[in-house]
Structure formats: structure tokens, C-alpha cells
């Protein structure tokens, strides 16, 4: 019985410690504290990726996004037209 109580206390202490560390790290990131600098996320690799990033950050509207994607698709069709296989 003593062993079960001891294990329960140790487990509880570990959970409290983990939660305290998570809260402390979250607070220091939001307040600009002494948290380690996070590496910058790499930018998008394609024009489509740039457009998605701009859309999600509110820099362009949905309509602007759709028009830009239509222009990209039209340019792609001019450069490399799709060919549909025949049933020969």
C-alpha cells in the first residue's frame, strides 16, 4: 500500500512539474522574456505558397487569391498544354 501511495505522489509531482514548465515557457514566449530565439520559418518555395501565405495572413482577399491562381493556371497552360490520351 505504501508503494502505491509513493508512486502516486511521484507521478503527481511529475505532472505538476511538466505543467509548470509548459506554462512558464509559454509565458516567456508571449511576453518576450528570456526564451531561446526560435529559428525563422523558411519561406514558401513557390508562387502558390506565397499566395497562400498572403491569404492566411490577411494581406490579400479571397478574390485576389482566386484571380492570381487563375493567372498562374493560364500561364501554365500556355507553357505546357495538357494532352488527353486518345482511345486508339
N, C-alpha and C positions, 0 to 999 in steps of 0.2 A: 504494500500500500504506500509506503514511504517513497519507493522508487517511482511510482506512477505520479505522485504529487510533485516530486522533484523534476521529473521530465516535463510535466505540465507547466511548471514555473519557468523552466529554462526555455521551453517553446514560446511561452507568452512573452518573455523578455526579448527573445529574438524577433518576434513580430513587432513589438513596440519599437525596438531599435531600428528595424528596417523602415517602419513607417516614419519615424522621426527623421531618418536620413533622407528619405524621399521628400518630405515636406521642407526640410532645410535646403536641399538642393534646388527645389522648385522656387522657393522664396528668393534665393540668391540670384537665380537666373532672371527673375522678373524685376528685381529691384536693382539690377546692375551691380551686384555685390562682387565678391572675390571669386566667383566661379571661373573655372578654366574657360578660355575662349574656345567656342565651338568652331570647327572648320566651316568655311563658307561652302554652301552647296554649289555644286557645279551647275553652270547654266545649261539651258536646253541645247541639244545638238542639231536641231532642225528648225526651219521656219515655222512649222506646225507647232513645235514645242514652245517657241517664243510666243506664238499667238495664244496658246492655251494658258501660258503663264500670265500674259497680259489680261486675258479674260478673267481668270480666277482672282487676280489682284485688283480688278475693277478699273484697269487702265483703258480698256475698250469695252464696247457694248456687245451684246449678243449679235446684233445686226452687223456690226463692223466685223466681228469674227466670221460670220457666215459669208459676207462678201469677200473677205480676204481668202477664205478657204475655197470659194468658187473660182477666184482668180488663179489660185495655185493649181487647182484641178484643170482649169482651161489651159494653162501653160504646159502642164504635164501632158495633156492630151495632144497638144501641138508637137511637143518634142518626141514623145513616144506613144503613138496611137495604139490603142488596143486592137488586137486582131482576134476575131472569134473563129475557132476552128470549125471547119465545114464537116458535113456528114459523109464525105466521099469514101 
